[in-house]
C-alpha cells in the first residue's frame, strides 16, 4: 500500500531527478558540440597569443562570473544609448542592447569602446546563458547561442537603420581570452556575440563572429 509519506518522498525524488537532468543535459550537449567543433579546422577568429590583452579591457569577477570590463572612453559619444538585435535562428526579436555598458544584469550589453553597428571594427555584445529554459534568468537571451551556424543571420537596428551580419565562425575560448574583442582585420565590419558555456556555467566562453553583408 502506497502511503502519503511515500508519495511525497517519490515526488521529491522525481523532482530531484528532473532538475538534475535539466542541469546535466545542457552540459553534455555542449561537450558533444565542442567535440564536433574540433574537427572543423577552418577558423576565422584571430589566433590568441600568450599574454595578449586588449588595451583598456580587464577581466573582473562579478557574482562569481569573470566578465570583460572596458574602461575605454569614446572621443565622441554615440547619439543613442541602445540598439536592437534580431537573431531569427534563435527566435530572438527586438532585444535591446545597452550601448557602452559593463552591466550584464540588465541584459545584453555592448562593450564600451567597441565598434557601433555598421562601423568598421567589431560590435562586441555579451549576454548571459542559462542552464535550462525551465531554470532561466529573464535576461539570459544567449542560452541557445551554440545553435548558431555559419551563414545564419544577425540583424542589428540602430536609429532606424538595419545592418545584417552573417555568421562566419563559432568557437569556444578560454574565459581570459580578450583577443576575441579584436576584429579579424582592420577594414571589415564585424559583430561578435559572447556568452558563458556550458549554458549557465562559466568554464569557457562561446564566441559567435559575424561579418556585415
TIMAR-457554 format. One line per 4 residues: for each residue y, z, x of N, C-alpha, C. Coordinates in steps of 0.001 Angstrom, whole numbers. Atoms other than C-alpha are relative to their C-alpha. Layout:
Y/Z/X/Y/Z/X/Y/Z/X  ...
// end
This chain:
-1195/0/840/0/0/0/1251/0/879  -1238/92/-770/3388/-1005/1329/1047/923/-607  -997/-959/469/5886/1823/1040/1408/-473/342  -1402/354/-249/9669/1636/1022/374/171/1469
-314/-127/-1438/9929/3034/4594/-571/-1151/824  594/1121/-726/7539/307/5778/792/-1284/-230  -804/1190/314/9585/-2353/4007/1288/4/809  -1242/-120/-764/12738/-1049/5660/-260/-278/1482
343/199/-1413/11029/-971/9083/-258/-1477/295  285/1419/-179/9729/-4525/8665/1269/-837/-88  -1263/726/159/13152/-5689/7524/820/60/1287  -732/-148/-1263/14782/-4286/10670/-682/-777/1122
747/741/-1009/12007/-5835/12783/301/-1490/-99  -278/1420/206/12523/-9289/11266/1452/-334/358  -1410/214/-325/16299/-8911/11610/191/-35/1512  -98/-34/-1454/15908/-7981/15289/-538/-1264/639
587/1243/-524/13642/-10965/15953/928/-1172/-270  -908/1089/363/16069/-13269/14137/1212/-36/930  -1170/-74/-883/19039/-12055/16194/-383/-395/1423  469/340/-1344/17006/-12343/19399/-154/-1516/152
161/1463/-35/16145/-15962/18562/1359/-678/73  -1334/586/-3/19809/-16707/17869/662/85/1369  -578/-182/-1336/20708/-15401/21337/-752/-827/1038  823/639/-1024/17791/-16844/23314/15/-1524/-107
112/1448/169/17638/-20355/21838/1150/-778/630  -1083/731/-670/21148/-21444/22971/-137/8/1521  190/-74/-1444/20308/-20243/26494/-1080/-973/450  1088/927/-322/17017/-22154/26542/471/-1437/-149
-511/1352/243/18739/-25205/25082/908/-455/1129  -884/358/-1104/21384/-25110/27814/-781/-268/1276  795/191/-1213/18799/-24750/30575/-702/-1356/-24  635/1314/139/16958/-27807/29243/1031/-1098/215
-1078/989/-163/20258/-29692/29042/381/-146/1467  -419/37/-1403/21235/-28749/32597/-1065/-652/865  1084/619/-754/17816/-29776/33912/76/-1520/-127  -140/1435/215/18338/-33207/32364/1172/-582/765
-1176/488/-721/21776/-33485/33989/-281/-196/1486  291/95/-1423/20259/-33023/37452/-608/-1353/375  584/1313/-267/18518/-36368/37102/1040/-1107/-94  -1087/971/102/21854/-38092/36445/810/65/1282
-625/-42/-1322/23068/-38916/39945/1452/-470/-20  -1365/530/52/26262/-40661/38848/969/1117/-369  -972/-1047/274/29272/-38370/38945/1418/-517/149  -1395/409/-46/32979/-38782/38307/896/1142/452
-795/-1153/-396/34227/-35258/38904/178/10/1505  -226/-52/-1437/35790/-34750/42297/-942/1014/623  959/-866/-672/33479/-33126/44807/684/1283/468  -617/-1261/-444/34322/-29422/45239/-292/263/1473
165/-334/-1403/34838/-28257/48795/51/1509/156  47/-1440/-211/34123/-24813/50135/1395/552/269  -1302/-624/-197/37188/-22632/49804/1143/-765/-655  -1055/804/611/39054/-25283/47853/621/751/-1174
-672/-655/1112/41639/-23932/45435/1165/-862/-448  -1133/727/542/44441/-25233/43273/1220/907/60  -1211/-787/-186/47933/-24022/44129/533/502/-1338  -569/-584/1211/49278/-21637/41505/-1033/438/-1014
1067/-385/932/45895/-21069/39832/-883/1072/633  878/-1072/-459/43908/-17850/40183/-1089/217/-1045  1075/-329/932/40738/-16529/38592/75/1495/-271  -157/-1401/375/41235/-13291/36694/-1009/361/-1080
962/-469/989/38777/-11228/34688/740/522/-1228  -602/-431/1259/39805/-10885/31054/-1125/295/-977  1099/-424/868/37429/-8877/28842/-1329/-448/576  1226/363/-725/34704/-9484/31439/-242/-1508/24
91/1456/-30/35441/-13214/31326/893/-520/1112  -833/532/-1091/36588/-14833/34605/703/-1282/-425  -758/1135/541/39332/-17153/33395/971/-572/1023  -1033/631/-805/41616/-19658/35088/1360/453/-525
-1351/-422/380/45164/-18298/35069/987/-739/901  -953/791/-763/48053/-20519/36111/1396/609/-65  -1382/-480/-73/51465/-19378/37283/973/-1165/219  -821/1192/-234/52759/-22952/37615/1069/-123/-1085
-1120/189/913/56179/-23500/36040/489/-1443/71  -494/1375/44/57457/-26885/34921/1496/-48/296  -1433/182/-227/60819/-28183/36083/709/-246/-1323  -558/263/1328/61435/-29447/32550/-1024/433/-1037
926/-494/1017/59845/-27607/29621/-294/-1096/-1018  323/1008/1014/57987/-29807/27100/757/277/-1293  -760/-137/1249/59671/-30430/23765/-843/560/-1134  869/-565/1030/56691/-28980/21863/-837/1113/619
773/-1157/-469/54666/-25771/22112/-1475/-112/-359  1389/207/401/51464/-27071/20515/-275/-1487/-182  447/1325/424/49476/-30248/20080/-1362/174/-648  1269/-104/724/46298/-31035/18153/-1064/-876/639
1113/738/-575/42876/-32189/19251/-1061/-257/-1070  1081/380/893/40143/-34020/17340/-1175/-484/853  1209/450/-695/36578/-34424/18599/-1024/-355/-1080  879/401/1108/34634/-36454/15994/-1456/397/182
1413/-305/-242/31229/-35884/17634/-314/1462/-333  205/-1429/231/31675/-32101/17301/554/454/-1349  -606/-291/1299/33344/-32309/13889/1172/979/124  -1225/-778/-191/36461/-30682/15304/1177/-862/-443
-1096/789/555/39509/-31833/13372/1292/805/-40  -1339/-599/48/43178/-30997/13857/19/1438/525  3/-1337/-600/42519/-27996/16095/1236/151/891  -1234/-239/-744/45707/-26524/17551/-281/446/1433
74/-394/-1410/46113/-26242/21328/1371/518/423  -1267/-561/-468/48803/-23952/22747/352/-574/1369  -452/603/-1252/50817/-25644/25493/374/1079/1014  -350/-908/-1105/51138/-23882/28869/-303/1453/-340
385/-1352/409/49192/-20818/27781/-1241/468/760  1170/-628/-628/46786/-18435/29510/-740/916/-971  528/-938/976/45957/-16558/26298/-1138/-623/-810  1165/576/669/42412/-17590/25309/-348/693/-1312
319/-702/1249/42326/-15046/22478/559/-735/-1207  -630/716/1109/44473/-17406/20395/-787/-1244/-409  752/1211/305/42012/-20303/20526/-46/-918/1203  -20/952/-1101/42283/-23455/22634/1341/76/722
-1236/-94/-778/44810/-23310/25463/58/-1107/1043  -290/1047/-979/46369/-25913/27726/509/686/1267  -332/-698/-1241/46520/-24759/31356/1437/-293/434  -1384/196/-435/50148/-24205/32443/98/-874/1244
-223/883/-1134/51324/-26970/34746/-871/-1235/23  836/1197/32/48535/-29423/33946/699/-1076/-837  -660/1118/677/49408/-32855/32536/77/224/-1503  -142/-4/1453/50670/-33159/28989/-686/-1247/-557
685/1159/580/48949/-35572/26561/707/-1319/307  -532/1322/-310/49416/-39178/27655/537/-155/1403  -556/62/-1348/50748/-38283/31113/-1084/-308/1036  916/100/-1124/49199/-39152/34443/-430/1397/427
519/-1301/-403/47019/-36367/35711/-1135/422/-907  1131/-540/738/44610/-34092/33887/477/1019/-1034  -322/-928/1087/45249/-32468/30490/-1149/998/-60  1098/-968/-159/43240/-29284/31063/10/1012/-1142
90/-852/1190/42081/-27430/27926/-1223/908/107  1101/-970/-30/39963/-24264/27841/-184/628/-1373  286/-669/1260/38254/-22562/24933/-1314/751/83  1221/-801/13/35525/-20075/24093/-1153/-769/-635
1195/458/693/31951/-20931/23168/-563/1208/-747  588/-1111/742/29621/-18755/21072/-1509/-29/158  1449/-97/-138/26051/-17517/21332/-698/-783/-1103  611/675/1143/25281/-18892/17875/1074/-246/-1047
-940/212/1104/27161/-20423/14936/15/1171/-981  93/-1138/909/25961/-17368/12997/593/1262/604  -609/-1138/-698/27317/-14974/15631/1170/-566/791  -1038/810/-627/30581/-16679/16369/1394/575/-220
-1411/-315/145/34220/-15974/17009/678/-1131/-758  -730/1045/719/36670/-17823/14783/675/-962/956  -691/842/-980/38275/-19175/17950/-960/-695/959  987/611/-897/35008/-20367/19560/-240/-1456/-377
78/1401/412/35717/-24052/18979/-905/-839/897  768/796/-951/33790/-25231/22050/-1465/444/90  1372/-477/10/30432/-23734/21064/-1034/-1094/170  944/1113/-107/28789/-27180/20955/490/-1073/979
-601/958/-932/30680/-28801/23818/-1054/-787/774  1031/685/-768/27443/-29661/25625/-631/-1164/-770  513/1123/788/26604/-32077/22771/750/-1295/292  -764/1205/-324/29267/-34468/24043/-711/-808/1084
610/917/-966/28027/-37502/25942/1024/-1059/401  -875/1064/-459/29599/-40374/27842/262/-984/-1131  -489/951/1017/31593/-42760/25598/455/676/-1286  -535/-696/1166/32307/-40070/22964/1520/89/112
-1467/44/43/35956/-39878/21899/605/1394/-141  -832/-1201/135/38530/-37114/22278/1393/-497/-353  -1291/494/475/41722/-37711/20306/1013/1138/-15  -1058/-1010/-81/44910/-35790/21016/1256/-543/-668
-1246/402/664/48065/-35904/18898/1115/960/383  -1158/-800/-397/51407/-34696/20242/1266/-655/-529  -1254/487/587/54662/-35095/18329/-171/-1353/-684  216/1210/783/53201/-37809/16105/-626/-1162/751
611/1065/-794/51731/-39888/18948/-1453/383/314  1415/-254/-254/47944/-40202/19287/-434/-632/1316  576/471/-1261/46138/-40554/22589/-1515/148/-101  1458/-27/96/42453/-41452/22693/-603/-44/1399
701/-80/-1278/40301/-40449/25637/-1498/-235/-248  1439/236/88/36706/-41494/26283/-716/849/1049  740/-854/-932/34210/-39084/27842/-660/-853/1078  605/737/-1119/33166/-40294/31293/-902/879/855
868/-877/-786/31441/-37232/32698/-124/1364/-677  253/-1346/509/29880/-33917/31636/-774/745/1072  637/-739/-1093/28971/-31286/34224/110/1518/-212  -88/-1461/-83/28197/-27579/34654/382/348/1432
-480/-374/-1334/30047/-25974/37562/67/1514/111  -136/-1438/-229/30431/-22547/39121/1306/521/-600  -1199/-547/650/32966/-20227/37420/1250/2/869  -1152/-54/-902/35196/-20146/40518/393/-1367/548
-293/1348/-480/35344/-23932/40985/1263/-543/-677  -1269/461/558/39026/-24690/40374/282/-1467/298  -230/1408/-330/38675/-28206/41776/-43/-890/-1236  113/814/1216/37858/-29431/38244/1343/-155/-707
-1336/125/587/41528/-28930/37366/670/-1292/463  -624/1200/-551/42493/-31843/39587/-575/-1259/-634  528/1275/509/42231/-35401/38225/-780/-712/1096  777/730/-1011/39726/-37726/39973/851/-900/887
-899/816/-810/42629/-39890/41157/1435/268/-425  -1409/-305/248/46430/-39837/41251/650/-874/-1074  -636/947/911/47095/-42773/38934/-527/77/-1436  621/3/1324/44730/-42166/35997/523/1080/-931
-356/-977/1029/45316/-40293/32760/-1291/586/-554  1270/-635/327/42530/-37792/32143/204/1214/-897  20/-1249/758/41599/-34888/29906/-1279/743/365  1174/-824/-282/39239/-32001/30651/-99/1101/-1046
299/-1106/911/37643/-29649/28132/-971/920/727  850/-937/-738/36118/-26492/29618/-342/1223/-843  420/-1225/663/34116/-23601/28222/-1067/675/840  1031/-719/-742/31628/-20993/29398/-1386/-352/-540
1390/269/362/27866/-21653/29388/-921/905/807  506/340/1330/25232/-20793/28347/951/512/-1093  -947/-347/1061/27079/-20545/24996/129/1500/-227  -269/-1413/220/28698/-17150/24614/-132/859/1237
148/-716/-1264/27877/-16155/28192/899/-663/1033  -958/541/-963/29810/-16777/31389/-622/-259/1374  668/276/-1271/27261/-17762/34037/625/-1194/717  -578/1217/-559/28781/-21210/34548/1091/-526/-931
-991/667/838/31492/-23500/33183/-480/-1413/-313  299/1369/395/30804/-26654/31218/1315/-773/-7  -1213/791/-129/33351/-29342/32038/-245/-1414/-536  71/1350/563/33840/-32494/29975/1246/-755/434
-1117/794/-505/36018/-35160/31593/133/-1288/-798  -271/1238/724/37628/-37965/29604/1141/-757/627  -1068/859/-523/39844/-40897/30525/627/-766/-1155  -718/640/1099/42501/-42455/28310/-404/-1479/-120
358/1395/249/41664/-45799/26712/1052/-668/-872
// end
